[in-house]
Amino acid sequence: MIIKDKIKILMLGKPGGNLVRTYEWHIEALNNDIDKRFEVDDIYDLKNTVDIVKYDIFWFYAKAFHPNLYYQIKNSRPDAKIICGPNVLLDKPDIGPNDEWDMWYVNECLPDIHLDQVVFYSNHVKKFLRKELKEKARCLDKCMKIEDSLFVPNQKKVYDCLLYSKKRRYDIKFESFRDNLINLLNKEKINFFEIKAGTFGSYEREDYFDALNKSKVTISLSLDECPGILNYESMFFNVPVIGSKNNVPINSCPELYVKESDYMTEKYLVRTDDAAQKYFNKLKEFLSGKIKKVNHREFIKNHTDFQRFCNNVYDLLAKDLNITFQVSA
């Protein structure tokens, strides 16, 4: 048992694009832990030479670091713990390790913990991990800050549903799935608003939030999400989400899962040919009032809460790294 009066962590591997905010939330949450268990530095904010003796844990967040940095820390601080994830694998989940860096990670890197965010994706990644690395694999979901000022609780609902039409490169059945679902909606005169994303289009976040306020339910047409910030934003606006356990892996209302609409192959996820009809049936069930009422907003606020995240991180460190916190006398 390693007892600390402060668990000191150095964050590395800062991602780019949309993921940078999850990295920043991660650091902000841990540094604002109510119990003051953590002291977290971002290596990119340190202007002078990094004192690596200071840290108990080196946390490589994303695939944004050179292997030499990993070896430098591993050799200089063999007593320290290393965490990698949750955004290190895989850029192309349908292909697996796809470049020299990926091959290095799955064949050579051995952190004390390898992280993914949701179970279905972790199980897929494990297909490519060697035995000793697979044994280090764990799940840790993110914390989030969500823009509350745009939420209009008493907004009149204009749309029966909001379609989140996000096409992944590897979603070979997306067009037929989407077109069949829209045909069913039009046939039944169900009013909908569509947000296009991924390789299918783009949208302004303000338009999405405006449509959320005016929608009764969101339908995720994405093949997968891990776990999907947009899903969480929808629930935060108290708009439930219809989807599978692979595109809405965390759902405020499990009754809204569309069963047997996709399945995992050795390669990756594939939709069933009747997925559109199954999604439509679930929407009809929801609109008829047969789904139990849930406070989706409170559910996701609790799930993405900074303190919840701090507690989950602490539990992970205590269980898997044998590191615990104790207030100094």
C-alpha positions in Angstrom: 0.0 0.0 0.0 1.4 3.4 -1.0 -0.1 6.2 1.2 0.1 9.8 0.0 -1.0 13.1 1.5 -1.3 14.3 -2.1 -1.4 12.1 -5.3 0.8 14.0 -7.7 0.1 13.5 -11.4 1.8 14.8 -14.5 -0.5 14.9 -17.6 1.0 14.2 -21.0 -0.3 13.4 -24.5 -2.6 16.4 -24.9 -4.9 15.7 -27.8 -6.0 18.2 -30.5 -9.3 19.2 -31.9 -12.5 18.5 -30.0 -10.8 16.2 -27.5 -8.7 19.0 -26.0 -11.6 20.1 -23.9 -11.9 16.6 -22.3 -8.2 16.7 -21.4 -8.7 20.1 -19.8 -11.9 19.0 -17.9 -9.9 16.0 -16.6 -7.2 18.3 -15.1 -9.7 20.8 -13.8 -11.8 18.2 -12.1 -8.9 16.5 -10.3 -7.4 19.8 -9.1 -10.8 20.8 -7.7 -11.4 17.6 -5.8 -13.4 18.4 -2.6 -11.1 16.0 -0.6 -8.0 17.6 -2.1 -6.5 14.2 -3.0 -4.8 15.2 -6.2 -2.2 17.7 -7.5 -2.2 17.6 -11.3 0.2 19.5 -13.6 0.0 19.7 -17.4 3.4 19.3 -18.9 2.5 21.8 -21.6 2.1 24.5 -19.0 5.5 23.9 -17.4 7.9 26.4 -18.8 11.1 25.1 -17.2 12.7 21.7 -16.9 10.2 19.2 -15.5 11.1 17.8 -12.1 10.0 14.2 -12.7 11.0 13.2 -9.2 8.0 15.1 -8.0 5.3 12.9 -9.5 3.7 9.6 -8.5 1.8 9.1 -11.7 2.6 10.0 -15.3 -0.7 10.0 -17.3 -0.5 9.8 -21.1 -4.0 10.9 -22.1 -4.0 10.5 -25.9 -2.0 9.4 -28.9 0.0 12.6 -28.8 3.4 11.6 -27.4 6.6 10.1 -28.8 7.6 6.6 -27.5 10.9 8.1 -26.4 9.2 10.2 -23.8 7.6 7.0 -22.4 10.9 5.3 -22.2 12.6 8.3 -20.7 10.1 8.3 -17.8 10.1 4.5 -17.5 13.9 4.4 -17.2 14.3 7.5 -15.0 11.4 6.7 -12.7 10.9 2.9 -12.5 9.1 3.4 -9.2 6.4 5.7 -10.7 3.1 4.5 -12.2 2.1 5.1 -15.8 -1.4 5.4 -17.1 -2.3 5.5 -20.8 -5.7 6.5 -22.1 -8.5 6.9 -22.7 -7.7 8.2 -26.2 -4.6 6.2 -27.3 -6.3 3.4 -29.4 -7.7 3.1 -32.1 -7.8 5.7 -34.9 -9.4 3.1 -37.2 -11.4 0.6 -35.1 -12.4 -1.4 -38.1 -8.8 -2.0 -39.0 -7.0 -2.2 -35.7 -3.5 -1.0 -35.1 -2.9 1.1 -38.2 0.5 2.7 -38.1 4.0 2.5 -36.6 2.9 4.2 -33.3 -0.1 1.8 -32.9 2.1 -1.2 -33.5 4.6 0.1 -30.9 1.9 0.6 -28.3 0.3 -2.9 -28.7 3.6 -4.7 -28.9 6.0 -2.7 -26.7 4.3 -0.3 -24.4 3.3 -1.6 -20.9 1.6 1.0 -18.7 0.3 0.1 -15.3 -3.2 0.9 -16.5 -4.6 1.1 -20.1 -7.8 3.0 -20.3 -10.8 3.2 -22.6 -14.1 5.0 -21.8 -16.8 2.4 -22.4 -17.1 -1.4 -22.1 -18.0 -2.3 -25.7 -15.0 -0.4 -27.1 -12.7 -1.7 -24.5 -13.6 -5.2 -25.4 -13.0 -4.5 -29.1 -9.6 -2.9 -28.4 -8.6 -6.0 -26.3 -8.7 -8.0 -29.5 -5.4 -6.4 -30.5 -3.6 -6.3 -27.1 -1.1 -8.8 -26.0 -1.9 -10.8 -22.9 0.1 -8.6 -20.3 -1.4 -5.4 -21.7 -4.9 -6.8 -21.9 -4.7 -7.5 -18.2 -4.1 -3.8 -17.6 -7.2 -2.7 -19.5 -9.8 -0.7 -17.6 -12.7 1.7 -18.3 -13.0 5.3 -17.0 -15.7 7.6 -18.4 -15.1 11.3 -18.8 -16.4 14.3 -16.8 -17.8 17.2 -18.6 -18.8 20.8 -18.5 -22.0 21.5 -20.5 -23.2 24.9 -21.7 -26.2 25.5 -19.4 -27.1 29.0 -20.5 -28.6 27.6 -23.8 -31.0 25.3 -22.0 -34.6 26.5 -22.2 -36.6 24.3 -19.9 -40.1 25.4 -20.9 -39.5 25.6 -24.6 -42.4 24.4 -26.7 -41.6 21.1 -28.5 -41.8 21.6 -32.2 -40.1 18.4 -33.4 -41.2 14.9 -32.5 -37.5 13.9 -32.9 -34.1 15.2 -33.7 -32.0 13.0 -36.0 -28.3 13.0 -35.3 -27.1 11.8 -38.7 -23.4 11.1 -38.2 -21.7 8.9 -40.7 -18.5 7.1 -39.8 -16.1 6.2 -42.5 -16.6 2.5 -41.8 -20.4 2.6 -41.6 -21.2 1.0 -44.9 -25.0 0.8 -44.3 -25.4 4.4 -43.1 -27.2 5.8 -46.2 -29.7 3.0 -46.5 -30.4 3.0 -42.7 -30.9 6.8 -42.7 -33.0 6.9 -45.9 -35.3 4.0 -44.7 -35.8 5.7 -41.3 -36.6 9.0 -42.9 -39.1 7.3 -45.3 -40.8 5.8 -42.3 -41.0 9.2 -40.5 -42.4 10.9 -43.6 -44.9 8.2 -44.2 -46.3 8.6 -40.7 -46.0 12.4 -40.9 -43.6 12.5 -37.9 -42.0 15.9 -37.6 -38.2 15.8 -37.3 -35.1 18.0 -37.5 -31.9 16.6 -38.8 -28.3 17.4 -37.7 -25.7 16.2 -40.1 -22.2 15.3 -38.9 -19.1 13.2 -39.5 -18.4 12.5 -43.2 -22.1 13.2 -43.9 -22.1 16.9 -43.1 -21.4 19.6 -40.4 -23.5 21.8 -38.1 -23.3 24.8 -35.9 -23.5 24.0 -32.2 -26.0 26.8 -31.6 -28.3 25.2 -34.2 -28.0 21.9 -32.5 -28.8 23.3 -29.0 -31.7 25.3 -30.5 -33.1 22.1 -32.1 -32.6 20.2 -28.8 -34.7 22.6 -26.9 -37.5 22.1 -29.5 -37.3 18.3 -29.7 -39.0 15.5 -27.7 -36.3 13.0 -28.3 -33.0 12.5 -30.0 -32.3 9.5 -32.3 -28.6 8.7 -32.7 -27.8 7.4 -36.2 -24.1 7.2 -35.5 -22.8 3.6 -35.7 -20.8 4.1 -32.5 -20.0 6.6 -29.8 -17.5 6.3 -26.9 -19.6 7.6 -25.2 -20.6 10.6 -27.3 -20.5 14.2 -26.0 -23.6 15.0 -28.1 -25.5 12.2 -26.4 -24.7 13.7 -23.0 -25.6 17.2 -24.2 -29.0 15.9 -25.3 -29.7 14.3 -21.9 -28.4 17.5 -20.2 -31.2 19.4 -22.1 -33.6 16.7 -20.7 -34.0 15.2 -24.1 -33.7 11.4 -24.0 -31.7 9.5 -26.7 -32.9 6.5 -28.7 -30.1 4.3 -29.9 -28.2 1.0 -29.4 -25.8 0.1 -26.6 -23.0 0.9 -29.0 -24.0 4.4 -30.1 -25.5 5.4 -26.8 -23.4 3.3 -24.4 -24.5 5.4 -21.4 -28.2 6.0 -21.4 -30.5 7.8 -18.8 -33.3 5.4 -19.8 -32.3 1.8 -20.8 -35.8 1.3 -22.2 -34.8 3.5 -25.1 -32.2 1.0 -26.3 -33.0 -0.4 -29.7 -32.2 -4.1 -29.4 -30.5 -6.3 -32.1 -30.0 -3.4 -34.5 -26.3 -3.8 -34.8 -23.7 -6.5 -33.8 -20.0 -6.8 -33.3 -18.0 -8.9 -35.8 -14.4 -9.8 -35.6 -13.7 -6.7 -37.6 -16.1 -4.2 -36.0 -19.8 -3.1 -35.7 -22.3 -3.8 -38.5 -25.9 -2.7 -38.7 -28.7 -5.2 -39.2 -30.8 -4.8 -42.4 -33.9 -4.1 -40.4 -32.3 -1.5 -38.1 -34.4 1.5 -39.4 -37.7 -0.4 -38.7 -36.5 -1.2 -35.2 -35.5 2.4 -34.5 -38.8 3.6 -35.9 -40.7 1.1 -33.6 -38.9 2.4 -30.6 -39.7 6.0 -31.5 -43.4 5.1 -31.9 -43.3 3.4 -28.5 -41.8 6.6 -27.0 -44.2 9.0 -28.6 -47.1 6.8 -27.4 -46.1 7.4 -23.8 -45.2 3.8 -23.1 -41.6 4.6 -22.0 -41.3 5.6 -18.3 -40.6 9.2 -17.4 -37.0 9.9 -16.3 -35.2 13.0 -15.3 -32.5 12.7 -18.0 -30.9 16.0 -17.0 -30.3 15.0 -13.4 -29.0 11.6 -14.5 -26.3 13.0 -16.8 -25.4 15.8 -14.5 -24.6 13.2 -11.8 -22.8 11.0 -14.3 -20.6 13.7 -15.7 -20.0 15.4 -12.4 -16.5 16.5 -11.6 -16.6 15.0 -8.1 -18.0 11.7 -9.4 -15.0 11.6 -11.7 -12.5 12.4 -8.9 -14.0 9.5 -6.8 -13.8 7.1 -9.8 -10.2 8.0 -10.4 -9.3 7.6 -6.8 -11.0 4.2 -6.7 -9.1 3.2 -9.8 -5.8 4.2 -8.3 -6.5 2.5 -5.0 -7.6 -0.8 -6.6 -5.2 -1.1 -9.5 -2.1 0.9 -8.4 -2.5 0.4 -4.6 -2.2 4.2 -4.1 -4.3 5.7 -1.3 -4.7 9.1 0.2 -4.4 10.1 3.8 -4.6 13.5 5.3 -1.3 14.6 7.0 -1.4 14.8 10.8 
